[in-house]
Amino acid sequence: MGNISSPKPVLLLIAISSRYDAALEWAREKITTAFGPAGATSPAFDFTETDYYTSTMGTELKKQFIVSAAPIDPGDLSAIKRLTNEWEAEYTASAGHPEPRPLNLDPGYLTLAKLVLASTKDHAHRIYLADGIYAEVTLSFRAKSWHAFDWTYPDYQRDDFQEFFTESRNLLRENPLTGN
């Protein structure tokens, strides 16, 4: 029998998607107020890999990542996903944009070995966490690079995204609070 132990802290990663700069800024403010200063913030990348969101979010979407400076407990992911869903609804109700979903927030976390994303949708490769929230390992880090799975979204396979994830992974490795 193995010994039960607490998981090592991880770095919270939240993907923000919108066609509105004001929405990106609003989300960054919410995230840093709730979770503390960012350890890293990516550029606002053009999000062109899919038209899945066009009917609810419009066109010319941008995607930006924020990674927390302070580590979190990975067991908090389901609560964080529920919170970011509340923020999406709050922004939609107050912003007055014509799209039914002008802001998308996708939280997850980074460890030295993987990038995990939360979801409200079940699928064969997702594990139930709690309170209607599932999680999936989206990327694994092996042999000094990120590796995708059959289910990994195409944008998470982009070199510029993965470069940002590697920089963020380095923050985790250098953080004395994570025990890495």
Summary of the structure (lengths in Angstrom):
residues: 180
radius of gyration: 16.0
end to end distance: 24.5
largest distance: 56.4
contacts: 529
relative contact order: 0.20
helix: 36%
strand: 30%
